[in-house]
Amino acid sequence: MNVQFINPFLEGTITVLQTMAFIVPRAGKPYLKKENRAKGDISAIIGITGSVVGSLALSFSETCIIKIVSNMLGEDIKTLNGDIKDAVGEITNMVSGVARQKLEQDGVVLKAAIPTVVTGKSHTISHVLGGPSIIIPFETDDGPFVVDICFGESNGQAHQS
């Protein structure tokens, strides 16, 4: 997987969380994830097609996403609820948008599907390509989350997720 396609999604994640939630996430060391089990309590996954094909997932611990969404909405949210689920999908959509805009400046044109949100302990994430993904762990003062990316070269055909 080409770093050229990963870095814009990491930059997009940091930009969106700093701008929308006033949180500065700290990136950890990337690693290869070979199983489908999510690394958080709530995740959103979005399929991406174009010059490359694949998917992006953001997976948050409960404490982390509650703080992020509380900051975004200016409310003190206590538990995972519908607002949290909606926000996770929208955060993933915004991260995808920022990353796709950065990539477009380099001539890489991508389109994104609508995010799907999944909750629950030990839920799974199935990437469009079905193979191993790259996990970039992040830490915040209120808990961890991960960016989970799986991309491959497009064979020129349109892929739908």
Secondary structure, DSSP 4 states (H G I P E B T S, - for coil): --HHHHHHHHHHHHHHHHHHH----EE---EEE-S-B-SSSEEEEEEEEESEEEEEEEEE-HHHHHHHHHHHHTS---S--HHHHHHHHHHHHHHHHHHHHHHHTTT--EEE---EEEESTT-B---TT-S-EEEEEEEETTEEEEEEEEEEE--SS----
